[in-house]
Amino acid sequence: MHRRPLDTGSRLVSAVKVIVGGHIVAAGLATYWGQDGWYRKYLMPALRCVTDGETAHVLAVKAAKHGLMPRLKLLDHPEMKTQVWGLSFPSAIGLAAGFDKNGEAVDGLLKLGFGFVEVGSVTPQSQDGNPKPRVFRLGEDKAVINRYGFNSEGHEAVLKRLKEREKDKFGPEIPDDRNLLNENLWSPDRPKFQGVAHKANGLLGVNLGKNKTTVDAAGDYVVGVKNFASVADYLVINISSPNTPGLRALQNKKELEQLLEKVLKARNELPGKRPPLLLKLSPDLSPEDKVDIAAVISQPKFRVDGLIISNTTVSRPSSLKSGSKGETGGLSGEPLRALALSTTRDMYRLTQGKVPIIGVGGISSGQDAYSMIRSGASLVQIYTVLVYEGPPSVKKISDELVQLLRKDGFRSISEAVGIDVKL
């Protein structure tokens, strides 16, 4: 029995199906395995075309929460491990606050290769933040302007979620070499449901904010310290967001002294765990502001354990090209890099290198991270690069940074910290 030969039209349809099917399979594999070029050149630009900034942000958090992230082939770089504040960081690269505002996806994010994830800012009471739209992508500038305004589910909801994460530390896993239905493979020394850690390897920071209508700002931060000390590896006092009226005034010398006296007292009087307390600063500080802040935190009474430099900027470099450059809010991404770097360098010098710094702002490559470390940062954080390059950027930055360290003969991050700053 002979089959009828396919006509030209049928052959064309079959060829199209094969080609389209092959492309779909290839795209799926590239997405699953986190191929850097695929994400950077095709997937992320496509997602930016079909979603607005905030919708994409919400979807990304949900994806991380439910484990819908690429399986990156992470390399174990000994050089990336570091110790700060007596804490062991599996990698010096962390995720900045503002992405996982409500602590929904900590472990999913850590599995991307972050050494630490900072959640928040978290406010005592839930609040919606500023009206939408409030997130604007500046594609030509590889930047973002946001005016979220501390949108938060509040202490109670976030704390409950983080405590549940602590409870879920161990759970059942069936070893690969045994079948659950084959009872002959079980023995007393190889019990069923051998527990393994569900929590991902990495540390948790909690970034604390104040409610918009709060009169007693210090009171909000004190409550935050007391509530989250038990679940956080470190705490952050965020007084530098440009999107909450009056917040940055807390960086003034007198206001800062009053604030730090209260929050440090609250931390030092905790009955149990007393996590390191960090202060997050603005990149828009004047030279006088920097001197004043360094003088304050150098006093034993007001000595915080570290600084995070920096938050977003209200400045707008003349180099900006995007149509949204005039939007109100904080600018992050590549245009922030030089300002964050210079502020890090200044504060490292002013504090004589005695106050560990987490450097953040415009980091999108291993060279950017390396420059920040050489300028005084003991750790670095990223955020906006994820908008443009996706999850593979974590591995890319880590691999590039390791190569730079090795090239210059450094065996660890700590050996390179502040090497370019004259004290």
C-alpha positions as CSV (number, residue, x, y, z in Angstrom):
1,M,0.0,0.0,0.0
2,H,1.5,3.3,-1.1
3,R,1.0,6.6,0.7
4,R,0.1,9.6,-1.3
5,P,3.0,12.0,-1.5
6,L,2.4,15.2,0.4
7,D,1.6,18.2,-1.7
8,T,3.6,21.4,-1.5
9,G,1.3,23.0,0.9
10,S,1.3,20.1,3.4
11,R,5.1,19.9,3.2
12,L,5.3,23.6,4.0
13,V,2.9,23.2,7.0
14,S,5.0,20.3,8.3
15,A,8.2,22.2,7.9
16,V,6.8,25.2,9.8
17,K,5.6,22.9,12.6
18,V,9.0,21.4,12.9
19,I,10.8,24.7,12.9
20,V,8.4,26.4,15.4
21,G,8.4,23.3,17.6
22,G,12.2,23.3,17.6
23,H,12.3,27.0,18.5
24,I,9.9,26.5,21.3
25,V,11.9,23.6,22.7
26,A,15.1,25.6,22.4
27,A,13.6,28.6,24.1
28,G,12.2,26.4,26.9
29,L,15.6,24.9,27.5
30,A,17.4,28.2,27.5
31,T,14.8,29.6,30.0
32,Y,15.1,26.5,32.2
33,W,18.9,26.4,32.3
34,G,19.2,30.2,32.7
35,Q,21.3,31.0,29.6
36,D,22.6,34.5,30.1
37,G,22.4,35.6,26.4
38,W,18.9,34.3,26.0
39,Y,17.6,36.2,29.0
40,R,19.5,39.4,28.3
41,K,18.8,39.7,24.5
42,Y,15.4,38.1,24.1
43,L,13.4,37.0,27.1
44,M,13.7,40.1,29.4
45,P,13.1,42.6,26.5
46,A,10.0,40.5,25.5
47,L,8.7,40.6,29.1
48,R,9.3,44.4,29.3
49,C,7.2,44.8,26.1
50,V,4.2,43.0,27.5
51,T,4.2,44.1,31.1
52,D,4.5,47.4,32.9
53,G,7.2,47.8,35.6
54,E,5.1,47.0,38.7
55,T,3.3,44.1,37.1
56,A,6.6,42.6,36.1
57,H,7.9,43.1,39.6
58,V,4.9,41.3,41.2
59,L,5.1,38.4,38.8
60,A,8.8,38.0,39.4
61,V,8.3,37.8,43.2
62,K,5.5,35.2,42.7
63,A,7.8,33.2,40.3
64,A,10.6,33.1,42.9
65,K,8.1,32.3,45.7
66,H,6.9,29.2,43.8
67,G,10.3,28.1,42.5
68,L,9.6,29.1,38.9
69,M,13.2,30.2,38.4
70,P,15.9,28.9,36.1
71,R,18.2,26.1,37.2
72,L,21.5,27.9,37.2
73,K,24.7,25.9,37.1
74,L,26.3,27.7,40.1
75,L,30.0,27.3,40.7
76,D,31.4,27.1,44.2
77,H,33.9,29.9,44.4
78,P,35.8,29.9,47.7
79,E,36.8,33.5,47.0
80,M,33.2,34.6,47.2
81,K,32.7,33.4,50.8
82,T,33.3,36.0,53.4
83,Q,32.7,36.9,57.0
84,V,31.3,40.2,58.2
85,W,29.9,40.9,61.7
86,G,30.7,37.4,62.7
87,L,28.3,36.1,60.1
88,S,29.4,33.7,57.3
89,F,28.1,34.8,53.9
90,P,28.2,32.0,51.3
91,S,28.6,34.8,48.7
92,A,29.4,38.5,48.9
93,I,26.6,39.3,46.4
94,G,23.2,39.9,47.9
95,L,19.7,41.1,46.8
96,A,18.9,44.7,47.8
97,A,15.7,45.6,49.7
98,G,12.8,46.7,47.6
99,F,12.4,43.5,45.5
100,D,10.9,41.1,48.1
101,K,9.1,43.7,50.1
102,N,7.1,41.3,52.2
103,G,9.4,38.4,52.7
104,E,7.5,36.1,50.3
105,A,10.3,34.5,48.3
106,V,13.5,34.5,50.4
107,D,14.5,30.9,49.7
108,G,13.6,30.9,46.0
109,L,15.8,34.0,45.6
110,L,18.7,32.5,47.6
111,K,18.7,29.6,45.3
112,L,19.6,31.9,42.4
113,G,23.1,32.3,44.0
114,F,22.6,35.2,46.3
115,G,24.6,35.0,49.5
116,F,22.0,37.0,51.3
117,V,18.6,38.5,50.7
118,E,17.3,41.7,52.3
119,V,13.5,42.0,52.5
120,G,11.5,45.1,53.0
121,S,11.2,47.9,53.7
122,V,8.7,46.8,56.3
123,T,6.5,49.3,58.1
124,P,4.8,48.7,61.4
125,Q,1.3,49.0,60.0
126,S,0.3,47.9,56.5
127,Q,0.1,50.7,54.0
128,D,-0.5,50.9,50.2
129,G,2.2,53.3,49.3
130,N,1.9,56.0,46.7
131,P,-0.7,56.0,43.9
132,K,0.0,54.0,40.7
133,P,1.7,54.2,38.3
134,R,4.8,54.4,40.4
135,V,7.5,52.3,38.6
136,F,9.1,53.5,35.3
137,R,11.7,51.7,33.3
138,L,14.3,53.8,31.5
139,G,15.3,51.2,28.9
140,E,17.9,53.3,27.0
141,D,19.6,54.1,30.3
142,K,19.4,50.6,32.0
143,A,17.7,52.3,34.9
144,V,14.4,52.5,36.9
145,I,12.6,55.3,38.6
146,N,10.3,54.2,41.4
147,R,8.1,56.1,43.9
148,Y,6.6,53.1,45.7
149,G,6.5,54.9,49.0
150,F,7.1,52.0,51.4
151,N,4.1,49.8,50.3
152,S,4.1,47.1,52.9
153,E,1.9,44.4,54.4
154,G,3.1,45.5,57.8
155,H,5.1,43.9,60.6
156,E,2.5,41.3,61.7
157,A,2.1,39.7,58.2
158,V,5.7,39.8,57.3
159,L,6.9,38.5,60.7
160,K,4.4,35.6,60.6
161,R,5.7,34.6,57.1
162,L,9.4,34.7,58.2
163,K,8.6,32.7,61.3
164,E,6.9,30.1,59.2
165,R,10.1,29.9,57.1
166,E,12.0,29.1,60.3
167,K,9.6,26.3,61.2
168,D,9.9,24.8,57.7
169,K,13.6,24.2,58.1
170,F,13.4,20.5,57.7
171,G,11.1,18.3,55.7
172,P,10.8,14.9,53.9
173,E,12.9,13.9,50.9
174,I,13.1,10.5,49.4
175,P,16.7,9.5,48.5
176,D,17.3,9.1,44.7
177,D,18.4,5.5,44.9
178,R,15.3,4.1,46.5
179,N,11.7,3.7,45.4
180,L,9.0,4.5,47.9
181,L,7.0,1.4,46.9
182,N,9.9,-1.0,47.2
183,E,9.9,-1.9,50.9
184,N,12.9,-4.2,50.5
185,L,15.1,-1.2,50.1
186,W,14.2,0.3,53.5
187,S,16.2,-0.6,56.6
188,P,16.5,0.6,60.2
189,D,19.6,2.6,59.4
190,R,18.1,4.0,56.2
191,P,14.7,5.2,57.4
192,K,11.9,6.6,55.2
193,F,11.5,10.4,54.8
194,Q,15.1,11.3,55.7
195,G,14.9,15.0,56.5
196,V,16.9,17.6,54.5
197,A,17.1,21.3,54.9
198,H,14.3,23.2,53.0
199,K,15.8,26.6,53.8
200,A,18.2,27.7,51.2
201,N,21.8,28.4,52.1
202,G,22.2,32.2,52.8
203,L,21.4,35.0,55.2
204,L,18.4,37.2,55.7
205,G,18.4,40.9,56.3
206,V,15.2,42.9,57.3
207,N,15.0,46.5,56.1
208,L,12.8,48.6,58.4
209,G,10.8,51.6,57.4
210,K,8.4,54.0,59.0
211,N,4.7,54.6,58.3
212,K,3.9,57.7,56.2
213,T,1.7,59.2,58.8
214,T,3.9,58.4,61.8
215,V,5.0,61.4,63.9
216,D,7.4,59.4,66.1
217,A,9.7,57.9,63.5
218,A,12.1,56.5,66.1
219,G,9.2,54.6,67.7
220,D,8.5,52.8,64.4
221,Y,12.1,51.7,64.1
222,V,12.3,50.6,67.7
223,V,9.2,48.4,67.2
224,G,10.8,47.0,64.1
225,V,14.0,46.1,65.9
226,K,12.1,44.3,68.7
227,N,9.8,42.4,66.3
228,F,12.3,41.2,63.7
229,A,15.5,40.6,65.8
230,S,14.6,36.9,66.3
231,V,14.3,36.1,62.5
232,A,16.9,38.4,60.9
233,D,20.6,37.9,60.5
234,Y,20.9,41.7,60.3
235,L,18.6,44.7,60.6
236,V,18.6,47.9,58.5
237,I,17.3,51.3,59.5
238,N,16.2,52.9,56.3
239,I,16.2,56.6,56.6
240,S,17.1,57.4,53.0
241,S,14.2,56.6,50.7
242,P,13.2,59.7,48.7
243,N,9.6,58.6,48.5
244,T,8.4,59.1,52.1
245,P,8.0,62.7,53.1
246,G,10.5,63.9,55.7
247,L,12.4,60.6,55.9
248,R,15.7,61.9,54.7
249,A,15.7,64.6,57.4
250,L,16.5,61.8,59.8
251,Q,20.0,61.8,58.3
252,N,20.7,65.3,59.8
253,K,23.1,65.2,62.7
254,K,20.7,66.0,65.6
255,E,17.9,63.9,64.3
256,L,20.3,61.0,63.6
257,E,21.7,61.1,67.1
258,Q,18.3,61.0,68.7
259,L,17.2,58.1,66.4
260,L,20.3,56.0,66.9
261,E,20.3,56.4,70.6
262,K,16.8,54.9,70.8
263,V,17.2,52.0,68.3
264,L,20.6,51.0,69.6
265,K,19.2,51.0,73.1
266,A,16.3,48.8,72.0
267,R,18.7,46.4,70.2
268,N,21.2,46.2,73.1
269,E,18.4,45.5,75.6
270,L,17.0,42.5,73.7
271,P,16.9,39.4,75.9
272,G,18.1,37.0,73.2
273,K,19.6,37.4,69.8
274,R,21.0,40.8,69.0
275,P,21.6,41.1,65.3
276,P,23.9,43.7,63.7
277,L,22.2,47.0,63.1
278,L,22.9,48.8,59.8
279,L,22.1,52.3,58.5
280,K,21.0,52.8,54.9
281,L,22.2,56.2,53.5
282,S,21.3,58.4,50.5
283,P,23.7,59.0,47.6
284,D,22.6,62.6,47.6
285,L,24.4,63.6,50.8
286,S,26.4,66.8,50.8
287,P,30.1,66.6,51.8
288,E,29.1,68.2,55.1
289,D,26.4,65.6,55.7
290,K,28.9,62.8,55.2
291,V,31.3,64.3,57.7
292,D,28.5,64.7,60.2
293,I,27.2,61.2,59.8
294,A,30.7,59.7,60.1
295,A,31.3,61.8,63.3
296,V,28.0,60.5,64.8
297,I,28.5,56.8,64.1
298,S,32.1,57.0,65.3
299,Q,30.9,57.7,68.8
300,P,30.4,54.6,71.0
301,K,26.9,55.8,72.0
302,F,25.8,55.9,68.3
303,R,28.0,53.3,66.7
304,V,26.0,51.2,64.2
305,D,27.5,47.9,63.0
306,G,27.5,48.9,59.3
307,L,26.3,51.1,56.5
308,I,24.4,50.4,53.3
309,I,25.4,52.8,50.5
310,S,23.3,53.7,48.8
311,N,19.6,54.2,48.3
312,T,18.1,55.6,45.0
313,T,18.9,59.2,43.9
314,V,16.6,62.1,43.2
315,S,19.3,63.6,40.9
316,R,18.9,63.2,37.2
317,P,22.2,63.0,35.2
318,S,22.2,65.0,32.0
319,S,23.1,61.8,30.2
320,L,19.6,60.3,30.6
321,K,17.8,59.6,27.3
322,S,14.6,57.8,28.3
323,G,11.2,59.5,28.0
324,S,10.4,58.7,31.6
325,K,13.5,60.5,33.0
326,G,11.3,63.4,34.3
327,E,9.2,61.2,36.5
328,T,9.3,61.9,40.3
329,G,11.0,59.3,42.5
330,G,14.2,57.5,43.1
331,L,16.5,56.6,40.2
332,S,18.4,53.3,40.3
333,G,20.5,51.4,37.8
334,E,23.5,52.3,35.8
335,P,23.2,56.1,36.1
336,L,23.4,55.7,39.9
337,R,26.7,53.8,39.8
338,A,29.2,56.7,39.9
339,L,27.3,58.4,42.7
340,A,27.0,55.3,44.8
341,L,30.7,54.5,44.3
342,S,31.9,57.9,45.3
343,T,29.6,57.9,48.4
344,T,31.0,54.5,49.4
345,R,34.5,55.7,49.0
346,D,33.9,58.8,51.0
347,M,32.2,57.0,53.9
348,Y,34.9,54.3,54.0
349,R,37.6,57.0,54.3
350,L,35.6,59.1,56.8
351,T,35.1,56.1,59.1
352,Q,38.7,55.0,58.6
353,G,37.5,51.7,57.2
354,K,36.2,50.6,60.7
355,V,32.5,50.4,59.7
356,P,31.7,47.6,57.2
357,I,29.8,48.8,54.2
358,I,27.3,47.0,51.8
359,G,27.7,48.7,48.5
360,V,24.7,49.0,46.2
361,G,23.8,51.1,43.2
362,G,24.3,50.5,39.5
363,I,26.1,47.1,39.8
364,S,25.6,45.1,36.6
365,S,28.9,43.4,36.1
366,G,31.8,41.8,37.9
367,Q,33.8,44.9,37.3
368,D,31.2,47.1,38.9
369,A,31.1,44.9,42.0
370,Y,34.9,44.8,42.1
371,S,35.2,48.6,41.9
372,M,32.7,48.9,44.8
373,I,34.7,46.4,46.9
374,R,38.0,48.2,46.1
375,S,36.2,51.4,47.2
376,G,35.4,50.1,50.6
377,A,32.4,47.7,50.4
378,S,32.7,44.4,52.2
379,L,29.5,43.1,50.5
380,V,27.5,44.2,47.5
381,Q,23.9,44.1,46.5
382,I,22.1,44.2,43.1
383,Y,18.6,44.9,42.0
384,T,17.9,46.9,38.8
385,V,20.2,44.6,36.7
386,L,17.6,41.9,37.2
387,V,15.1,44.0,35.3
388,Y,17.3,44.0,32.2
389,E,19.2,40.8,32.4
390,G,17.1,38.5,34.6
391,P,18.3,35.9,37.2
392,P,21.4,34.7,35.2
393,S,23.0,38.1,36.1
394,V,23.7,36.8,39.6
395,K,25.9,34.0,38.4
396,K,27.5,36.2,35.7
397,I,28.5,38.9,38.1
398,S,29.9,36.3,40.6
399,D,31.9,34.5,37.9
400,E,33.3,37.8,36.5
401,L,34.2,39.0,40.0
402,V,36.1,35.9,40.9
403,Q,38.2,36.1,37.7
404,L,39.1,39.7,38.6
405,L,40.1,38.8,42.1
406,R,42.3,35.9,40.8
407,K,43.9,38.1,38.2
408,D,45.0,40.6,40.9
409,G,46.2,37.9,43.2
410,F,43.4,38.2,45.9
411,R,42.4,34.9,47.6
412,S,39.2,36.5,49.1
413,I,36.8,39.4,48.9
414,S,38.1,40.7,52.3
415,E,41.7,41.2,50.9
416,A,40.4,43.6,48.3
417,V,38.1,45.7,50.5
418,G,39.1,49.4,50.4
419,I,42.3,48.8,48.5
420,D,41.8,51.9,46.3
421,V,41.1,54.3,49.3
422,K,43.8,56.1,51.1
423,L,43.0,56.4,54.8
